[in-house]
């Protein structure tokens, strides 16, 4: 006897309610541009991810996911995710697994 059966025995008049999932799912139309700049930020090499079409909160969530999964430092400003170092291949692989299209620019 699982938990649902036990609850039905305790509350026989209770009706289960269907929970509807939200239909509004964000979908990226254009590919994310992943490029490398060598001396862009105080002479330090960085990887820039541009072209994100979602909200600022979604951009921060994506940035945090990339930084934690790859153990990298970085930030997000003006719709651009800035990752320290040249990690285009790793980032593009992770973005593909998350369902984003990507485009490599430069080098």
Backbone as a printed PyTorch tensor [residue, N CA C, xyz], in Angstrom:
tensor([[[  0.8520,  -1.1760,   0.0000],
         [  0.0000,   0.0000,   0.0000],
         [  0.8990,   1.2410,   0.0000]],

        [[  0.7660,   2.0500,  -1.0300],
         [  1.5880,   3.2390,  -1.1150],
         [  0.8930,   4.4250,  -0.4370]],

        [[  1.5360,   5.5470,  -0.4740],
         [  1.0450,   6.7420,   0.2070],
         [ -0.2890,   7.2170,  -0.3570]],

        [[ -0.4950,   7.1180,  -1.6570],
         [ -1.7660,   7.5450,  -2.2520],
         [ -2.9360,   6.7100,  -1.7290]],

        [[ -2.7230,   5.4010,  -1.6340],
         [ -3.7810,   4.5290,  -1.1270],
         [ -4.1000,   4.8330,   0.3330]],

        [[ -3.0670,   5.1110,   1.0960],
         [ -3.2890,   5.4510,   2.4990],
         [ -4.0800,   6.7500,   2.6360]],

        [[ -3.7400,   7.7310,   1.8080],
         [ -4.4700,   9.0040,   1.8520],
         [ -5.9160,   8.8320,   1.4030]],

        [[ -6.1530,   7.9690,   0.4090],
         [ -7.5290,   7.7130,  -0.0290],
         [ -8.3440,   7.0490,   1.0730]],

        [[ -7.7090,   6.1850,   1.8540],
         [ -8.4050,   5.5500,   2.9700],
         [ -8.7340,   6.5690,   4.0600]],

        [[ -7.8300,   7.5030,   4.3050],
         [ -8.0720,   8.5210,   5.3370],
         [ -9.1090,   9.5500,   4.9060]],

        [[ -9.0650,   9.9400,   3.6080],
         [ -9.9500,  10.9790,   3.0860],
         [-10.6830,  10.4510,   1.8570]],

        [[-11.7160,   9.6370,   2.0270],
         [-12.3820,   9.0240,   0.8720],
         [-13.1310,  10.0230,  -0.0140]],

        [[-13.5650,  11.1520,   0.5320],
         [-14.3290,  12.1190,  -0.2590],
         [-13.4340,  13.0610,  -1.0730]],

        [[-12.1340,  13.0110,  -0.8330],
         [-11.2130,  13.9110,  -1.5360],
         [-11.0460,  13.4900,  -2.9940]],

        [[-11.1520,  14.4590,  -3.8970],
         [-10.9620,  14.2140,  -5.3310],
         [ -9.5870,  14.7330,  -5.7490]],

        [[ -8.8520,  13.9180,  -6.4890],
         [ -7.5430,  14.3700,  -6.9750],
         [ -7.7370,  15.3940,  -8.0770]],

        [[ -6.8790,  16.4110,  -8.0780],
         [ -6.9590,  17.4700,  -9.0770],
         [ -5.8190,  17.3210, -10.0650]],

        [[ -6.1440,  17.6050, -11.3000],
         [ -5.1290,  17.5840, -12.3490],
         [ -4.3380,  18.8900, -12.2860]],

        [[ -3.0340,  18.7960, -12.3360],
         [ -2.1780,  19.9780, -12.3530],
         [ -1.7130,  20.1810, -13.7850]],

        [[ -2.0190,  21.3510, -14.3330],
         [ -1.6410,  21.6370, -15.7180],
         [ -0.2800,  22.3140, -15.7500]],

        [[  0.5370,  21.8610, -16.6640],
         [  1.8400,  22.4660, -16.8670],
         [  1.6690,  23.7490, -17.6790]],

        [[  2.4740,  24.7670, -17.4170],
         [  2.3700,  25.9740, -18.2300],
         [  2.7580,  25.6930, -19.6790]],

        [[  1.9810,  26.2240, -20.5990],
         [  2.2020,  25.9750, -22.0170],
         [  3.2550,  26.9220, -22.5880]],

        [[  3.3940,  28.0970, -22.0020],
         [  4.3020,  29.1120, -22.5060],
         [  5.7470,  28.7010, -22.2210]],

        [[  6.3890,  28.0870, -23.2020],
         [  7.7670,  27.6470, -23.0730],
         [  8.6270,  28.5120, -23.9790]],

        [[  9.7140,  29.0540, -23.4200],
         [ 10.6070,  29.9070, -24.1880],
         [ 11.4010,  29.0640, -25.1750]],

        [[ 11.5060,  29.5730, -26.4040],
         [ 12.2770,  28.8660, -27.4200],
         [ 13.1800,  29.8570, -28.1290]],

        [[ 14.4590,  29.5800, -28.1390],
         [ 15.4540,  30.4270, -28.7810],
         [ 15.3390,  30.2650, -30.2940]],

        [[ 15.1570,  31.3760, -31.0220],
         [ 15.0020,  31.3030, -32.4780],
         [ 16.3460,  31.3490, -33.1940]],

        [[ 17.1710,  32.3270, -32.8710],
         [ 18.4840,  32.4690, -33.5020],
         [ 19.5330,  31.7280, -32.6660]],

        [[ 20.6080,  31.2520, -33.2940],
         [ 21.6340,  30.5590, -32.5190],
         [ 22.4070,  31.5180, -31.6150]],

        [[ 22.9120,  30.9880, -30.5140],
         [ 23.7690,  31.7680, -29.6320],
         [ 25.1500,  31.8610, -30.2700]],

        [[ 25.7320,  33.0380, -30.2570],
         [ 27.0490,  33.2530, -30.8500],
         [ 28.0870,  33.1200, -29.7500]],

        [[ 29.0100,  32.1910, -29.9340],
         [ 30.0550,  31.9160, -28.9470],
         [ 31.3880,  32.3600, -29.5490]],

        [[ 31.9660,  33.4300, -28.9970],
         [ 33.2160,  33.9260, -29.5740],
         [ 34.2600,  34.1670, -28.4990]],

        [[ 35.4980,  34.2230, -28.9200],
         [ 36.6450,  34.3720, -28.0290],
         [ 37.3020,  35.7140, -28.2920]],

        [[ 37.5830,  36.4510, -27.2260],
         [ 38.3260,  37.7050, -27.3400],
         [ 39.5340,  37.6150, -26.4270]],

        [[ 40.6870,  37.9360, -26.9920],
         [ 41.9170,  37.7370, -26.2440],
         [ 42.2470,  38.8830, -25.2990]],

        [[ 42.0630,  40.1120, -25.7220],
         [ 42.4460,  41.2330, -24.8760],
         [ 41.2830,  42.1780, -24.6450]],

        [[ 40.0990,  41.6270, -24.4980],
         [ 38.9110,  42.4600, -24.3710],
         [ 38.7460,  43.0270, -22.9700]],

        [[ 38.9990,  42.2680, -21.9670],
         [ 38.7320,  42.6620, -20.5870],
         [ 40.0300,  42.7450, -19.7990]],

        [[ 40.6160,  43.9010, -19.7740],
         [ 41.8520,  44.1560, -19.0220],
         [ 42.9680,  43.1860, -19.4010]],

        [[ 43.0250,  42.8090, -20.6710],
         [ 44.0790,  41.9320, -21.1590],
         [ 43.8680,  40.4620, -20.8850]],

        [[ 42.7460,  40.0960, -20.3010],
         [ 42.4650,  38.6950, -19.9890],
         [ 41.6360,  38.0600, -21.1020]],

        [[ 41.9120,  36.8040, -21.4490],
         [ 41.1040,  36.1250, -22.4710],
         [ 39.7320,  35.7480, -21.9190]],

        [[ 38.6800,  35.9890, -22.7010],
         [ 37.3150,  35.6650, -22.2820],
         [ 36.5530,  35.0370, -23.4400]],

        [[ 35.5370,  34.2600, -23.0990],
         [ 34.5940,  33.7140, -24.0590],
         [ 33.2860,  34.4630, -23.8850]],

        [[ 32.7470,  34.9970, -24.9750],
         [ 31.5020,  35.7500, -24.9280],
         [ 30.3950,  34.9430, -25.5880]],

        [[ 29.2360,  34.9070, -24.9520],
         [ 28.0650,  34.2360, -25.5090],
         [ 27.0130,  35.3090, -25.7190]],

        [[ 26.7090,  35.5800, -26.9840],
         [ 25.7950,  36.6600, -27.3400],
         [ 24.5680,  36.1120, -28.0530]],

        [[ 23.5250,  36.9280, -28.1180],
         [ 22.3450,  36.5740, -28.8900],
         [ 21.2550,  35.8880, -28.1070]],

        [[ 21.3000,  35.9160, -26.7750],
         [ 20.2510,  35.2880, -25.9780],
         [ 18.9940,  36.1430, -26.0580]],

        [[ 17.8490,  35.5220, -26.3220],
         [ 16.6070,  36.2580, -26.5680],
         [ 15.6440,  36.2580, -25.3870]],

        [[ 15.9880,  35.6170, -24.2840],
         [ 15.0900,  35.5320, -23.1410],
         [ 15.1990,  36.7430, -22.2300]],

        [[ 14.5860,  36.6330, -21.0550],
         [ 14.6040,  37.7220, -20.0870],
         [ 15.9360,  37.7570, -19.3390]],

        [[ 16.1330,  38.8060, -18.5570],
         [ 17.3660,  38.9520, -17.7890],
         [ 17.4910,  37.8360, -16.7450]],

        [[ 16.3660,  37.4350, -16.1420],
         [ 16.3980,  36.3540, -15.1470],
         [ 16.8010,  35.0280, -15.7920]],

        [[ 16.3020,  34.7610, -17.0020],
         [ 16.6720,  33.5340, -17.7110],
         [ 18.1450,  33.5610, -18.1170]],

        [[ 18.6360,  34.7540, -18.4790],
         [ 20.0480,  34.8980, -18.8270],
         [ 20.9180,  34.5890, -17.6170]],

        [[ 20.5400,  35.1060, -16.4500],
         [ 21.3050,  34.8290, -15.2310],
         [ 21.2740,  33.3500, -14.8880]],

        [[ 20.1140,  32.7100, -15.0650],
         [ 20.0050,  31.2770, -14.7750],
         [ 20.8890,  30.4630, -15.7150]],

        [[ 20.9000,  30.8110, -17.0060],
         [ 21.7480,  30.1100, -17.9730],
         [ 23.2240,  30.3200, -17.6340]],

        [[ 23.5820,  31.5540, -17.2950],
         [ 24.9650,  31.8570, -16.9340],
         [ 25.3970,  31.0620, -15.7090]],

        [[ 24.5450,  31.0000, -14.7080],
         [ 24.8690,  30.2570, -13.4910],
         [ 25.0250,  28.7690, -13.7830]],

        [[ 24.1520,  28.2360, -14.6330],
         [ 24.2470,  26.8210, -14.9940],
         [ 25.5710,  26.5260, -15.6910]],

        [[ 25.9530,  27.3670, -16.6390],
         [ 27.2200,  27.1650, -17.3500],
         [ 28.4030,  27.2390, -16.3930]],

        [[ 28.4000,  28.2490, -15.5320],
         [ 29.5290,  28.4470, -14.6270],
         [ 29.6560,  27.3200, -13.6070]],

        [[ 28.5380,  26.8280, -13.0910],
         [ 28.6270,  25.7580, -12.0950],
         [ 28.9680,  24.4140, -12.7240]],

        [[ 28.3910,  24.0980, -13.8820],
         [ 28.6710,  22.8050, -14.5160],
         [ 30.1050,  22.6920, -15.0070]],

        [[ 30.6660,  23.8240, -15.4580],
         [ 32.0250,  23.7940, -15.9990],
         [ 33.0660,  24.2940, -15.0070]],

        [[ 32.6440,  24.7180, -13.8190],
         [ 33.5420,  25.2260, -12.7730],
         [ 34.3990,  26.3710, -13.2940]],

        [[ 33.7170,  27.3640, -13.8680],
         [ 34.3990,  28.5250, -14.4330],
         [ 33.8570,  29.7930, -13.7910]],

        [[ 34.6170,  30.8570, -13.8740],
         [ 34.1600,  32.1490, -13.3900],
         [ 33.6180,  32.9690, -14.5450]],

        [[ 32.8200,  33.9680, -14.2160],
         [ 32.2860,  34.8310, -15.2530],
         [ 31.1640,  35.6990, -14.7340]],

        [[ 30.4990,  36.3820, -15.6570],
         [ 29.3900,  37.2620, -15.2970],
         [ 28.4880,  37.4210, -16.5090]],

        [[ 27.4390,  38.2370, -16.3410],
         [ 26.5480,  38.5430, -17.4490],
         [ 26.2400,  40.0330, -17.4050]],

        [[ 26.3380,  40.6690, -18.5770],
         [ 26.0840,  42.1070, -18.6920],
         [ 25.4470,  42.3960, -20.0410]],

        [[ 24.4230,  43.2050, -20.0380],
         [ 23.7910,  43.6980, -21.2740],
         [ 23.4470,  42.5720, -22.2520]],

        [[ 22.9430,  41.4640, -21.7680],
         [ 22.5440,  40.3700, -22.6420],
         [ 23.6840,  39.5030, -23.1300]],

        [[ 24.8790,  39.6650, -22.5500],
         [ 26.0570,  38.8960, -22.9540],
         [ 26.5840,  38.1410, -21.7410]],

        [[ 26.8480,  36.8570, -21.9150],
         [ 27.4640,  36.0620, -20.8530],
         [ 28.9670,  36.0810, -21.0770]],

        [[ 29.7150,  36.4520, -20.0550],
         [ 31.1740,  36.5560, -20.1400],
         [ 31.7680,  35.4540, -19.2750]],

        [[ 32.5350,  34.5480, -19.8950],
         [ 33.1690,  33.4350, -19.1930],
         [ 34.6790,  33.6250, -19.2780]],

        [[ 35.3740,  33.4550, -18.1580],
         [ 36.8170,  33.6520, -18.1280],
         [ 37.5270,  32.5120, -18.8520]],

        [[ 38.4210,  32.8720, -19.7690],
         [ 39.2160,  31.8730, -20.4820],
         [ 38.5900,  31.4610, -21.8080]],

        [[ 39.3330,  30.6610, -22.5670],
         [ 38.8670,  30.1630, -23.8620],
         [ 38.2890,  28.7650, -23.6730]],

        [[ 36.9690,  28.6810, -23.5290],
         [ 36.2920,  27.4070, -23.2870],
         [ 35.1350,  27.2280, -24.2610]],

        [[ 35.3200,  27.6780, -25.5050],
         [ 34.2340,  27.6290, -26.4900],
         [ 33.7230,  26.2220, -26.7340]],

        [[ 34.6160,  25.2600, -26.8820],
         [ 34.1930,  23.8960, -27.2060],
         [ 33.3500,  23.2950, -26.0800]],

        [[ 33.8020,  23.4470, -24.8340],
         [ 33.0480,  22.9100, -23.6980],
         [ 31.6880,  23.5940, -23.5760]],

        [[ 31.6740,  24.9140, -23.7320],
         [ 30.4320,  25.6750, -23.5950],
         [ 29.4530,  25.2960, -24.6930]],

        [[ 29.9410,  25.1760, -25.9220],
         [ 29.0610,  24.8280, -27.0310],
         [ 28.4900,  23.4190, -26.8560]],

        [[ 29.2860,  22.4820, -26.3680],
         [ 28.7960,  21.1250, -26.1110],
         [ 27.6970,  21.1350, -25.0570]],

        [[ 27.9060,  21.8890, -23.9950],
         [ 26.9120,  21.9690, -22.9260],
         [ 25.6370,  22.6620, -23.4100]],

        [[ 25.7800,  23.7230, -24.1950],
         [ 24.6050,  24.4210, -24.7270],
         [ 23.8110,  23.5130, -25.6720]],

        [[ 24.5100,  22.7180, -26.4810],
         [ 23.8190,  21.7700, -27.3680],
         [ 23.0320,  20.7460, -26.5540]],

        [[ 23.6170,  20.2690, -25.4610],
         [ 22.9090,  19.2830, -24.6320],
         [ 21.7020,  19.9040, -23.9310]],

        [[ 21.7180,  21.2300, -23.7450],
         [ 20.5940,  21.9280, -23.1260],
         [ 19.5370,  22.3140, -24.1550]],

        [[ 19.8050,  22.0740, -25.4500],
         [ 18.8170,  22.3250, -26.4880],
         [ 18.9840,  23.6430, -27.2380]],

        [[ 20.0900,  24.3390, -27.0380],
         [ 20.3440,  25.6040, -27.7350],
         [ 21.1450,  25.3430, -29.0010]],

        [[ 20.8820,  26.1500, -30.0250],
         [ 21.7270,  26.1290, -31.2160],
         [ 22.8580,  27.1200, -30.9760]],

        [[ 24.0440,  26.7830, -31.4380],
         [ 25.1820,  27.6760, -31.2390],
         [ 25.9230,  27.8850, -32.5580]],

        [[ 26.6760,  28.9620, -32.5800],
         [ 27.4760,  29.2980, -33.7470],
         [ 28.8240,  29.7690, -33.2400]],

        [[ 29.8930,  29.1700, -33.7360],
         [ 31.2530,  29.5480, -33.3100],
         [ 31.7620,  30.6580, -34.2090]],

        [[ 32.2940,  31.7170, -33.5960],
         [ 32.8040,  32.8580, -34.3380],
         [ 34.2660,  33.0610, -33.9700]],

        [[ 35.1020,  33.2120, -34.9630],
         [ 36.5170,  33.5100, -34.7440],
         [ 37.3390,  32.2880, -34.3930]],

        [[ 38.4290,  32.1090, -35.0950],
         [ 39.4010,  31.0740, -34.8030],
         [ 38.9330,  29.7190, -34.8610]]])
